[in-house]
Amino acid sequence: MPDANDLITLRKPPPNRVGKSEGGLEKHFSEPAVMLAYITYLIEQHPELNGIEIHPDGEHGKQFDIRAWLERRGYTLVEPQGNTSYGGRYRNGDRSVLVSLQSGQGDVVGYLGGTKIVAECKGGIVNTKHPGQKSKLRRGLCEAVGLLMSRDNTGERQYAVVPLTDETQRLANQMRARCRKAGIEIVLIREDGSLV
């Protein structure tokens, strides 16, 4: 069940995590929700951005209702693609978003001027005190950076995008200078979709 800002999905914790989340319910900021929050930021900040795409995998569609989220923001699926209910091109006036299940492209891809933007996104539980889930958030940031490091970044601007938590903030502060040297920017997203 989505909460008021609808990027976060509230879930009852499993028995081993009861009492480990502030407020009793776990706030899941899933990977597809992180992708959608990031493209929303890009579109709002850079109206000249074109060719914006997200590349969820099949599991992402089970974690988060991508199509309903886009439709609530005025997008209409105009060119269905693939076998899912959410794959294809969406339009909202002159804005367009492609949801493609093609792998190996990066989670978010777009073009700003002549520069390709590629982002790897990871999600997690943002209100957890559970050590395993906090570790998963840290690993998500490391994995996003690692995936970008494995790409040739010639002509690309690369971003590792994860939810903002105390854990990801601390690790991002430690990694930021070294990532910049590799041409990778770290982006932390708040629960409301705004960037730090």
N, C-alpha and C positions, 0 to 999 in steps of 0.2 A: 504494500500500500504506500503510495507516494505521500510525502509530507507536503506542507504548504508551498515550498519552492519547487517541488516536483523533480528535482535532480536526485534527491535522497529518497531511498526506499527504506521504510522502517520495518524491521523484522524482529520477531520474538527470538531471543538467543537460544541456542541449543543448551542442553543441561550443563555441559562443561563450561559454558560462558555466562551462566546466570550470575548477575551481580557484578559483572565486569564492564557494563556499559552505563554511562551516565544517563539517568532517566529510565532505565530498565529495558528499553528497546534499543536494538542495534541500528545505527544509521549507516546504511550501505551506500557509499558513493561509488557506484559500479564503473567499470572501465568504459562502457558505452555512454554513460552519463557524463563522464569526464570528457570524452570526445565531443559530445554535443555542447557542453559548456564552453569548451575551447573554440569550437567553430563559431559559436554565437559571439564570443568576444572578438574573434578575428573579423567577422562580418561587420560588427558594429564599429570597430576601430579602424577598419580598412575597407571602406565601401568599394574601392577599386580592385579589391581581391577578386580573382576569378578562378574558375575550375576547382572550387572547394569540394573535397570528397572526404568521406569517412569510410574506413574499411573494417567494420566489425566482423567477427567470426560467428559461426552458427550459435555458439554458446551465449554470445552477447545478446542475441535476440530473446533468449530465455530469461536473462537477468533483468532486462529493461525494455519497455515498450517504445522503441525508437520511433516508429511511425506515429503513434499517438502523441508523443512529445513534440514532434515536428508539426503535426496538424494543429496542436493547441497554439502554436506560434504562427499560424496562418499559411503554412506550407501545404501544398497538395501534391500527392504522388501523380505525376503526369506521364512517366515512362517506367512502368514496372520492369524489374530486371531479376532474373533468377527465379528460384523456387520458394523464396520466403515472402511473407506478407509485407515486409518493410523494405526490401531491396529496390533500388531504382532512383530515378531523378525526381526531385521535389522542386517545386517553384513557389515563390511568394513574390508577386510582382516581377521585378527584374532580377531578383535574387534566386540563385539556384544552388542546390546541394545534391550531390550524388552519394547514395548509400550503396556501396559495392562490396561484395564479399570476396573480392579478389585479394589474395594474400600476398605478402611480401612487398607491399607498396608503402607501408607506414600507416599508422592509424588515422592520421589527418594529413591530407595533402592539398596544397593550393598553390597559386602563383600570385605573387605580389610584384607588379612590374614584370621584369624578366626573370625574377628569382623564384625558384621553387622552395616552398616551405614544407617541411616534413616534421611531424610530431609523433612520438611514441607516447601512448597514454597508459596509465595503470590506475586501478581503483583500490578501494578497501573500506574497512569500517572506520569511520572517523571519530567515533566517541568511545572507543574501546580502551580498557586498561588490561586486556588479556595479552600476556607476553607473546603468544604465537601470532595474534592478529597485528600487534604492533610491529613485530618482526616482518610480517607479510608486507606491511606498508613500506618499510625500509627496503626490502628486497625488490618491491615494485619499482622504486626509484632507481635502484641499481640496475635492474633489468632493462628499464627504458633507456638509460644511458648506454648500457652495453649493446643494445640493439642498434642504437644510432652510431656507436663506435664501429660497428661492423659494416656500415654503409660507406660508400665513397661520398664525401660531402662536397665534392667539387661543384660549385654553383648552387648549393643548397644552404638554406638556413634551417638548423635543426633544433628541436625543442623536446625536452623530456617533461611530460606534464602529469602531475599527480595531485591528489587532494592535499590540502593544507592540514597538517596535524603538528603537534609538538615534535613528534618523531621525524616527520618528513622535513620540517623546518630546520631542525638541528642537523640532519644529514645533508640537506641542500647547502647550508652554510659551510659545511666542511668540504663539499665537493665543488662548489660553484666556480672557484678560480681555476681549478684543473680542467673542469668541463669547458670553460670558456676558451682555454688554450686549444682544446680539441674542436672548437667551433660548435659547442652544444650549450644552449641556454636551458636552465631549469625553471619551470613555471609551476607555481603552487596555486591551486584553485580552492577558494572558500566554498562552503556548502551552498551559498546563494549564487554561485557561478562567477563571482568576481575574482580577479587575480590579485595576488599579493604583490 
